């Protein structure tokens, strides 16, 4: 049963749905295909979350996030993670500067690339944990500590971290506790034959695309507040929490196949992000109420990096996505 929308929220909800559609259409001017990835990126951004994007090189990950930033009129920075990257290369450093009037020297803090609305953390698993932690503090606290001082980050703040699934030598995989801070784990696939033809046509000609801004920072922040006002029926909340708790092996809620195939299950953040993402997806679909299909649609990107399969699952060729699918069928 649909929830009656308050008159004060009706226009905002309609504007959200229209803006969401317009943003996707604007992005499609330069990014061919990948509609599900674009939708989930936007859901994460409007929910106040962050994403890990796993994909091989050359699939336009940088172009995608740059286009999102232009469409939303947000500042953008890209950090190429390498083994020798230091925390100060992300947060910023203090430099000694001469005061021309007094002739004295003083320290001045130069802000790093984390001071942007959208940050692309390219190949985040190529840098040591100490440097990874500098970015993760900003994601969690929306502030960073540098030179003993606290600096607040400008809102909205969205991090898209990429990982290359092919090369694993010399990498520092994010621990599960740090992966848990990302709302979604997205997998970018190769384009279809027709999509690749279109990509080649667009990128080997003199064609130039003008990207129009659909929203500004203040509107995005208001939409993020609107998302949290969307009501969730009790039976949907119950099913969401049930889905997450069933991923935890050796508990009363866990089915037999979870005990057999999983080493670890998802924590409470998974329930929170499922509900927040479902609220955003409902608004984007023109609804002011969350339905079970919203939870089912987001179960894989929310849970995929939060559950750990064991040797039994590997021996039978079962992935975390397979286990999630089995759980969703039981809802």
N, C-alpha and C positions, 0 to 999 in steps of 0.2 A: 504494500500500500504506500502511495507516495505521500510525502510530508508536505503540508501546505507551506508555501514560501511566504515569509513576511513581506509586506509591501515594500518596506525600506530596502530589502535585499534583492528584490526581483530585478530591478534594472541593473544592479551590479552583477548579478548572476548571468543575465543575458549578455552583458558586455564581456564578461569573462569567456563565455562560450564562443562568442563572435570573434574576440581577440585571439583565442587559442586557435581557431580555424584559420584566421588570417595569417598568424605567425607561421603555421605549418605550410600554407601556400607560398608565403614569401621565401621560406627556407628552400622549398622545392624548386625555386628558380635556379639555384646553384647546386643543390645536393640532389642527385638522382636516386630515386627509390628510398629505401631505409625508413619508410613511414613509421613503422613500429618503434624504431630506435629514436626518431625525432620526437614522437609522442611521449615516450618514456623519459627522455631527457627533460622535456618541458614539464611533465608531471613532477619530476624530482625537483626542478627549480622552483615551481610554484608551491611545492610542499615544504620548501626550506631544507631540502636534502642535498646530497652529493652523489656522484656516480663513478663507478669504475667501468671503463670501456675496454673490452678485450677484443683485439683484432689484429690481423697481419698488417704489415706496412702497405701503404698505398691505397687505403680505403677511404681517404678524405676525412679522417678524424679531425684534423686541424681545421680544414675548410668548414666542416659542420659546426664546430663550436665558435669559430669566428663569425659565421653567418648568424648564429643564434645571438651573439653579442650585438651585432649590427642591427638585427631586427628588433631587439629590445633596448637599443640605445644605451648599452652598458659598456664600461671600460673593460678591456681584455688584455691579458698578459699570458705569455707562454713560457714555461720553464722546461728546459731540456734536462732531464735528470741523468747524471753521469756519475761514475764511481768517485770522482774527486769533488763533487758538489758539496759545499759546506752550508750549514744552517743559515749563516749570514748572507749567503747568495740568494736565499729565499726571503728572509725577513727584512734584510737591510743591515747596514753597518754604520758605525760612527767614524767620521773623518775629522782630522784637525784642520781648522779653517782660520785664516787670519782676519781679524776685525780691522778694517781699513781706517776706522776713526780712532781707535785706541791703540792699534798696533799689537794688541794682545791676541793670543791664540785661544781658541775654544773648540769644544767638540760639537759637531753637527751630525744629526742622524739622517742618513740618506735612506729613504724607504725602498724596500725591495719589491720584486714583482708580485708578491702576495697581496699588495695593496691595490687590488683591482676588483671589480664586481664579479668577473668570470675569469678563473684561472685554469689553464690547461697544464696539467702536470704530466708531461709526456714521458712515458716509460718510467713510471715511478718506482718500479722494482729494480732499477739499475743503480740506485744510490743506497748507501748504508742506512740502517734504522735511525741513527742519530739525526740525519738530514730529513728522512721521511717524517720524523716526529715534529719537526719545525712546521711542516705544512698541516699535519693532523691537529696540532693545537689550535690553529686558526679555524679549521673546519668545525671543531667541537665547541670552542669558546667564543668564536667570532672576535678574537683578539689575539695578539702575539706579545711575547715578552722578549725585549731586546735591550741589552745594556742596562739591565736592572729596571727598566721602565715598561709599563703596560701601554700598548697601543691598540685602540679599537679599530676594527676593520669596517669599511663602508658597506652598508647593506643596500641591496641584496648581495649576498656572497655565495658563489657557487663554484665548486671544484669538480672538474672532470679529469680523472686520472686514467691514463691509458697503460695497457700492458700488452707486450708482444708475446703471443702464446708459443712461438716457434723457438726462439733462442732463450735458453734457460741457464747457459753457462755464464758465470760472473754476475748473477743477479741476486737480489735480496728480496725474496717474496714477502709480501706484507703478512704479518701474523694475523691469525683469526680475530684477535681482539681489535686490531687496527682496521681490518676489513669490515668489521661490524659497524664502523662509523659511516660507511657508505650506504646510502639508502638502496641503490640499485647496483646490480652487477649485470652489465649488458654485453651481449656477444654480437659483434659485427660480422656478418657473413659476406661472402663474395656476391657481387651483383649478378643478376640474371644476364643471359645473352643479350636481350634487347636493351636492358639498362646499360650494359657495358658499351654497346654501340652508341647510345645517346651520350654517355660520358666522353667517349673518344671524339664525337662530333663537337661537343661543347668546348673541350679543352684543346683542340687542335685548330681552332678557327680564330678569327679576330673578334668574335662575339663578346660583348661586355654587358654585364648584368648590373642594373641599379637595384640595390637592396634598400627598401623603405623601412623606416622605423615605425613599429606598430604601437609600442608602449614606451613609457619612461620609468625611471626608478621608483618614483612615488606611486605610480599606478601598480607596479609589480608588488610593492610592499602592501598596498591595500588589498590586492588579490590574495596575497599570502595570508592576510588576516581573515578574509572572506572564507577561504578554504576551511579554516578551523571552526567556522560557525555552522558548517553543514552538519545536520543531525545524522546520527547513525542509529538505526533501530536496534533494540536489544538482541534480537535473534541473529543479526549480522555480526554484532560484536562478539556474541557467544561463539559463533562458528569461526570467526577470525582467531580468537584466542585458542580455541580447540585445535585449529589447524597448526598453530605454532607449537603448542604444548605437545602435540602428537609427534613432533620431530625429535623429542628428547628420549633417547633409549633408556630402558630399564626404569621407566616410570609407569604409573597406573594408566595414563592416557595413551601410551605408545602402543601401536599395533605390533603384531609379531614381526612383520617384515622390517619395521624400524629397528627393533632390537637386533635383528639379524644383520642388517646392512649398514647401520649408522654407528659411528663412534661418539659423535657429539651432535646436539641439536641446537636450534636457534634460541636466542635469549629474548627478553621483553622488547628490545628495540625492533625486532621483526614485527611484533604485533602493532607497535606504534606506527611504524612506517607503512604497514599494510593499510591501516585505517586512514592515515593522512593521504596516501597515494590514491586510495579509493574515493576519498572526498574530492580530490582534485579531478580525478577521471570522471566522476559523476557530473561535476560542474562543467567540465569540458564537453560532455555529451548533452548538455542542456537540461540536466536533472538536478534537483535540489535534495536528493536523497540517495543514499548509498545502497546499491543492490549487490547480491552475491556475485554477479558476473564481474563486478569491479575487483572484488577480492581474488577471484579465480584468475583474472587477467594479469594480476600483478604478483601472483604467488611465486612464480619462477624467478623474476629479477630480484625480488626481495629476499627469498630464502636460499637461492643457489649458492651464495658465498658464506652462508651462515650454518650450513650443515656439513658434516665431514663423513664421507663414506669410508668403509673399512675394506679389508682384503676380500671378504666374502662378496661384497658388491662388485669389486674389481674383477674377481674371478668369474662372475656371471655376466660381466659386461654392462653393469648398471651404473649410471651416472647419478649425480645429485638431482638433475632435472627429471630423470625417470622416477626417483623416489618421491619427488614433489608431486608429479603427475598422479602417482598412486594415492597420495594423501588427499589431493584435490577431489578425486573421484569419490572419496568417502564422505565428503561434506554433505 
